[in-house]
Amino acid sequence: MTRRYIITLLFSLACLAAFAQPVIRIDSIKQAIQLDSDWMFHNGDNPAWASPTFNDKGWDTMDIGSTRSLEYTHFKGIGWFRLHLKVSPSMFNQKVLLLVEETGASDIYLNGKLIKTFGKVGNINTEVPYDPSNTINYLTFSADTMQVLAIRYSSFKIYKKGYMATKLSVELANLNESNTEPNKNLGTAFYSLFLSAIFLTVAIFHLLLFLYYRKVRTNLYYSLLAILLSIFWLYPFLNYISSNPLFYAIVNEAGLYIFALSFFMIILLLYEIFKKKYNWFFWTITGLTLLTLIMASLDLELYKFAVITLICASCISGIIIVIRAVRQKQPGAWIIASGFVIFLSLVVGTFTYMLLASIFFHQNSFSAGTRGLTVFVMLVWAL
């Protein structure tokens, strides 16, 4: 009998554990805490779901840390996220930083009380998306051990139109934390504006040289390349000054075209520097560039394959051109060859990193580290 009771007890405990709500412990916030996992999620919209006493045991459990979580689950444009917190007494009535990044609109509740509204939650017609990632907001815990953070979230305009991956990210940080995402974004924004100004200055300088002496078309091509890079590196700054995810999507799409054209201009510039005739390899790269631009408008997945092919073809063509120039002992060939090798190495390293990040961490956009490395790649080439 005793053995039967023990088995029954263990089975009961196992059932309770299986159906228990996941709980996140908040003992202290010395460093930023990413609230990625153990969110309870349900499609639809019901004000009662904000209540801390609402029973959400039948809801789906979701990890919102991956952008693919919202893409491939049952998310239909509007839903609620609930996170159960077990707060240490040392954190009672403590104010912390609330850092949110999203591609839609949200109402955030703590223990049933509305504490923040970002944009306007609604349907495809009434929703007003807002990304608060560049703003600093606060959350104050109550004096309860068990607390519930609930988010009413809609992302119809991004989800229905397929502009970008639907995203929601929540982080808590200490009030003294200076290395927060808004501060990082501010630094990145002005860094990108500085680089954009450098490329624009170079572009104007070479354009003036071409207008003064039009027989040297190298100055024209270099000017066009620098203009493309100047526009490309305005992207972080433009994203910083706007909180509209739809604007991000438009700027990001423009970047797809500029990125492809930049590699074509590099090859065009090398052909002009070394006075090479346009051969089949050049026209192949031209065709790949046109194909990549078309794919950017039609299919993002095919665009990825097209742009990788374009980059590989451009790098191979560039290597062949500079090697032949060095062998023929053309003026400045060694300098250009050295710069191109450095450029090529950094490009390969950057895209290897991005590929691995995409595979293992499911990142669909540049991380801060990737942006910095890519900036350096472009800066080396421009100089």
N, C-alpha and C positions, 0 to 999 in steps of 0.2 A: 504493500500500500504506500509506504513512504516513497519508494522509487517512482510509483505512478504519480504521486503528488509533485515530486521534483520535476518530472518530465512535463507535467501539465503547467507548472509554474514557469519553467523555461520557455515553453511554447507560448505562453501568454505574454511573457516579457518580449519575446521575439516579435510577436504581432504588434505589440505597442510600439516597439522601436521602428518597425517597418512603416507604421502609419503616423509616427510622431512628426511634428513640424520641425524642420531644421532651425537651429537657433545660432546666431552669431554673438559671441562674447565680446563685450567692450569693457576691458579692464582699465585701459589707459590709451591715450593717443599721443605717444611721444613722436611717432613717425606717421606719415599718411597711411590711412587704411583704405584699400580699394574694396568696395562692397560689390564684388563680382558674382559670388555664388550664393546658392540657397535662397533665391527669390521665389516666392510663390506667384504664379501668373495665371490670369484668366482673361479671355477675350470678353468684350462687352463693356458696359458702362452702368454702374450702379453706385449711388452715393453711400449706400450702406457698407460698401467694401472698404471704406476708410476707417471704420470702427475697429478699435483694438480687440474687441470681443467677438468680432465676426469669425466664424469657423471656416478656414480656408484649407482644411486638410485634404479636400478633394481636388484642389488645384494642381496644375503642373508645376514642377520644380525646374527653375531655369538658371543658367549661368549667363548673365548679361555681359560678362567680360569679353566675350567673342562677338564680333559684329555678325557672325553667321548664325548666332543663336536666334536672333529675331528674324533673320531671313528664312530659315528653314523650319521654324516651328509653326504653330497654328496662328501666329499673329496676323490679324486681318485689318489692321489700321488703327484700332483703338482697344485698349485693355488696361488692366490694373496689375501692378506689381506690389507685393507685400513682403517685407523682410522683418523677421522676428529677432529682436535684440535682447540680450541679457546684459544689463548694464551694472557695472560695479558701483557700490555706494560712493566710491571716490569720484565718480563721474556725475553724480546727481547734481542737477541744476548747473552743469558746466556748459559753457558756450564753445562750440568748435566750428571750424570752417566746413562749409558744405559746398563741394565742387561737383558740378553737374555738366556733362557734355551730352547733347542729344541732337537728333535730326528732326524732331517734331516739336510738340508742345506738351507741357506737363503741369499738373497741380500736385504739390508734395505735402503730405500729411504726416504728422507725428502724433501718435496716440489719438487719432481722430480729429486733430486740430490742423487746419490749413496753415502751413508756415511759409510756403513759397508758391508763386505762380510764374511760370515761364511761357510767354506767348499766350495763345488761347486754344484750349482743347476743344475740338469740334470735328465736324465731318469734312468731306473733301471741299466743300464750299465755304465753311465758316472757320476752319482751322487757320491759326496764325502761327507758323513755326518760329521758334526762337532758340538759339543755341547760347546758353549762358556760360560757356567754357572760358570766356575772357573776363568774367565778372567774379567777384568774391562775395559769397553769401554765407549766412550763419545758421546754425541749428543749436538749440538749447535743450539738453536732455531734461526730462522731468525727474521727480524723486521716486521713480518706480523701478523695480528690478527688471520686470518684463515690459518691454516697449515695442511698438510696432511702427515701422516706417512704411508708409503706403504711397504709391505714385500712380496717379491717373494720367495715362499717357496716350497721345494720339500722334500718328505719323502718316496720315492719309496721303498728303501731297507728295511725300517722298516714296511711300510704299506703292501707291497706285501708279504713279508716273515712272517709277523705276529709275529716278535720277541717280541714286546712290544707295549704299547699304543702310538699312534702318539701324539706328544706333542709340543706345542709352547707357550712360556710364555715370556711376555715383562714387564719390570719394569723400572721406572725412579726414581732416587734418588739424593739427594743433594751431592755435591762434598765432603762435610765434613762427610757424613754418613759412619760410621765405621762398623755398624752392617749389612753389605750387605751380600748377599748370598755367594760370593767368600770367604769372611773372615770367614763366618760360616763353609763353606766346608773345608777350610784350618784347622780350629780348630778340626772339626770332623775327618778329615783324620789322623792327627797326634795323636789324642786321640785313634783312632782305631788301629793305628800302635803300640802305647804303650801297649794297651790291648792284641793285638796279640802277642807281645813279651813276655808278662807275661804268657799267656797260653802256648806258645812254651817252655818257661823255665820250667814251671810245667811239661809239657809233657816229656821233656828230662830227668828231675830229676826222675820221676816215671818209665820211661823206663829203666834208669840205675839201679834203685832199682830192677826191675823185672829181668833184666839180671844177677844181682848179686844173687838174690834168686828167682828162677823161680817157686817155689811152690806157691808163693803168686800171683795169677793171678789178684788180685785187682789192683795192680800197673800197669799191662798191660792195663786193661780196662780203668783205669783212664787216662793213657797216651794217649790212642786212643781218648778218649773224649776231652782231652785238645788240641790235634792236630786238631780235627775237629773245635773246637771253635777258635783256633788260625787262621785257614784258613778262617773261617766264618767272623772274624772281621778284615780281611785284605780288605774286600769288599769296605768300604768307601775310604780307602787309594788308592786302585787300580783304583777306579772310578775318584779320584781326579787327579792322574797323567796321565790319559788318557782323551782325548776329543772326542773319537770315540763312538757314541751311540751303535754301533754293539758290541764293546767290553763290554760295560755295560751289554748288553743283555746276553752275554756269561757268564760273572761273576755272573749275577743275577740268571741264570739258574743253575749254579754250586751251588749257595747258597741254592736252593730248595732241592737239594740232601743232602747237609751237614746238613741242618736244621732237616730233617727227621731222619737222622742217629744219630744226637745228642741225640734225645729223646730215641731212642732205646738203645744207649750206657748208658744212665742214668739208665734205668731199668736193663740192663745187669749188671751194676756195683752194684746196690742194691741187686740183687740176689746173686752176688758173695760175697758181704760184709757180708750178713747174712746167707750164706751157704744154700740157699733155692734150692730145686730141681725145675727143669724147668717143670712147670705145663701147663695146657691148656691155662691159661691166658697169660703166657709168649709166647707160640707159636702163640696165637692170635695176640699179639703185633708184633711178628716177621712177620707174614703174612701181617698185616697192613702196616708195614714198607716197605716190598717188593712192595705192592700195591701202596703205596705213591710214591715210586721211579719210578714205571712204569708210573703212572699218570703224573709225572713231565715231562716225555718225550712225552706223548701223548696228554694230555688235561689239560690246566691250571685250568679251572673251576672245573673239577673233582678232581684235585690235592688239591684245597682248602678244599673240603669236606673231602678228605682222610686224609690230614694232621691235620685237626681239630679233626677228629675221633681218629687219632693216639695220639694226645696230650691228649685228654680226657681219653683214655684208659691207657696211660702211667701214668697220674696223679692218676687215681683210683688205678692202680696196685701199684704205689709207696706208696700211703696212706695205703693200706692194709698191705704192707710189713713192713713199719715202725711202725704201730700200733701193729702188732703181735710181732715185735722185742721188743718194749717197754714193752708189757705185759709179755713177756718171760724174761725180764730183761737182755737182751744181752748187752755185753760191748759196750759202746758208742752209744747205741740206742737213748737215749734222745737227744744227740748232733745232730746226723744225722736227727732225726725226726724234731727237731726245725728248722734246716737248710732247710729241705725239705718243711716244712709248709710255711716258708718265700718265698722260691723259687716258690711254687705253687701259693701263693697269688699274687706275682708279675707277674707271667705268665698269670693268669686269668685277672688281671688288664690291662696288656698290650694288650691282645687280645680283651678284651672288648672295649678298646679305639680304636683299629684298626678297629673293626667291626663297631662301631658307626661312625668313620671317613669315612669308606667306604660307609655307608648308607646315611649319611647326607651331607658329603662334597665331595663324589665321589673321594676319594684318593685311588690310586692303589699301592702306595708304601709307605715306611716308611717316616714319617715326621721327622724333627730333634728331636722333643720331644719323638716320639716313639723310635727312635734309641737310645737316651740316656737312656730311661727306660729299653729297652731290654738289653743294655750293662750292666746296673746295675743288671738285673736279672741273666745274665750269670756270672757276676763277683761274685755275692753272692754264686752261685752254685759252681764255681771254688774254691773259698776260703773255 
